[in-house]
Amino acid sequence: MEFVIVEFPDRREVLVDGISYGDNRDATDYRILQVPEGLHRFRLRGPDNYLPLWLTLDVTDTDPVSPLRVVFTKKV
Amino acid sequence: MSRRLLLVALLHSVTACATAPINVPLDRYDASAGYRYQNLSADDNSDGLFVILSFSGGGTRAAAFSFGVMEALHDVRYRAAGGSERRLLQDVDVIASVSGGSFTAAYYALFPDTFFSKFPEEFLHRDIERALIGRVLRPWNWARLARPDFDRIHLAVELYDETVFHERTFGDLLAGRRKPFIILNATDMTLGRRFEFTQEQFDLLCSDVSRTKVAAGVAASSAFPGLLSPLTLKNFATAGCGFTKPEWMETGLDRAHNPLERYARARDLASYQDHKEERPYIHLLDGGLADNIGLRGPYVALKLGDTEWNVPARISAGATRRVLVITANAKTKPRRDWDQRESAPGLLDVLSFVASGPMDNYSFDTVQLVRDFFVEQRRAERARASCEREMRRTCPEATLPGILPDVEYHAVELSFDAVPDEALRECLENLPTSFALQEAQVTLLRRAGRALVMGSSELGEAMRAIDPSWTPDPVPIDRALIEQACPTTARQGAPR
């Protein structure tokens, strides 16, 4: 299993290959998502006020101490 | 054949032309409709605990054993976090089954309220083999059997439909909206892979599983090669239904950036929709040929996640905090005497070994894959916790990124080789694979299933993690019952 953090300033639901993996963060910190190894498409559910609109990434060689960071930024 | 008999046969063959097709086209692909895990209600089902059952093949032996396991799970009561008493059977989310185990799984999903009272009489104590042979011998079925689109498997579908599943369809399962979600597994003869009777799989054929009889899924799942013919489904993908590949299949088809098992699965499943492959018909055999313990589907959901009941997604979303996988494996270990002779084993012995030996090894490996996956998950959680402890000690102001969900994983395998009583174990391991067992044998298998659940140290550990006060009920097994079920082995294996 691989470990991923989805960074976005707001709390948003994360879709991995179109399936909900829950919110990217709770009140205090980012949540670590457990994502199977391989190529996956990451998106945020809700308004498309972020960039890029999706990221397709090869998720491999992570561990729970140093998860992969998937970064979305707010559109200005 | 007398003229009258011929007339009857002709009349029936004409009637049979109107026999409903096994599967029909899907009007329009809709990823949110049909018999899918997410369309079943979570009411009366503990969401934090995710329970998967897998039932192996093995004819009535497997059906009776898995029934005994279900009886025990019904009696496993515990105090939930809120203080209410629950039964573990209420918490079962998914049952994946093969062959004989599919009868138990399907009947429970269709008739949960009468399951314990009616299933034994409607299936376990019936001589299904004799009933099937009886149908083959009916003269009016001879003309039907002569048709290219009708075979012994269709007689099995009719028999199961009329006498066990009472004409219910997967649409009826969907209408019930109740978990568990059942996955009846057959084997696609071309791919050599599992084929599930779920809408997720039928989408690939542009077919509507809701209008397919549950009996067809069970018959395909238990279509033992040679005894029953393969079940043929129509693939309507060429006609189209507006199907679009799920995203996991799109990403999974990139061979260079995926583990081979993920890529190979995506490639094989995509082949149903690939018009170049020209697969207008899909031929299915016993699910035990691809996976005889029904655990491969759960393994995919746990490890690869590439299915609608993706477990890592549930864990990441915080919906699941405990995963419990219980496998009821009715494998046998018949006594062999060929090593006592110089002469090589005969053709029947060789065929019997070829039919079961490799699959037993594969089943063992599948159980081990699930266990190894759970060990890997626990190790990752421990590594993170150790690192956090060390950082608090050496560098208290530093923090690790993110919050890792705390999840417990438990794998329980229930099989005859865990039976401590030698005479009982010998008896169970030498029961035949057939759809006709003696009443005492069925009763013994039920007791054994119950005893293995209650005696399982793995299940005990899982239950005490949920409710520290949980204790199993003792399940004594009467020695007279063992002697009645297995007069020979009971005498040979009895402790002196």
Interface residues (C-beta under 8 A of the other chain):
Chain A: M1 F3 I5 V14 V16 D17 G18 I19 S20 Y21 G22 D23 D26 T28 D29 Y30 R31 I32 L33 Q34 V35 P36 E37 G38 L39 H40 R41 T56 D58 D63 P64 V65 S66 P67 R69
Chain B: P246 E247 W248 E250 T251 G252 D254 H257 N258 P259 R262 K303 L304 G305 D306 E308 N310 P312 A313 I315 S316 A317 G318 A319 E376 Q377 A380 E381 A383 R384 C387 L400 P401 G402 I403 L404 P405
